[in-house]
Amino acid sequence: MNKSNWGGIRTGAGRTPLSKDKKKKPVKIYISDLLKQDIEKYGLGDSFSRKAVDLIASEIKKRRL
């Protein structure tokens, strides 16, 4: 299957692709077991990644003020 058929045969069918600046990119970080437990405990979200992003974003928001 080639890219032109993704999302169906109809023109305009399927998801609109995100621009490169809006797409999430993987990042590798090294953390201690204690920090990992704190992220699991205090972060909001249904996955470890979302919990970590929540905590990072909230801390950045506090520091910008």
KAURJO-V261569 format. One line per field, one symbol per residue. ss: DSSP state (A for helix, B for strand, O for the rest). phi: phi as a letter, one per 40 degrees, with the letter a starting at -180 (. if undefined). psi: psi as a letter, one per 20 degrees, with the letter a starting at -180 (. if undefined). A space follows every 10 residues. Layout:
# KAURJO-V261569
ss=???
phi=???
psi=???
This chain:
# KAURJO-V261569
ss=OOAAAOOOOO OOOOOOOOOO OOOOOOOOOO OOAAAAAAAA AAOOOOOAAA AAAAAAAAAA AAAAO
phi=.cccccghcc cgcgcccccc ccccbcbbbb bccccccccc cbcbibbccc cccdcccccc ccccc
psi=prhiipirhq pjqaqpqqrh iiqqqqppqp qrhghghhgh giqprjrggh ggggggghhg ghhh.
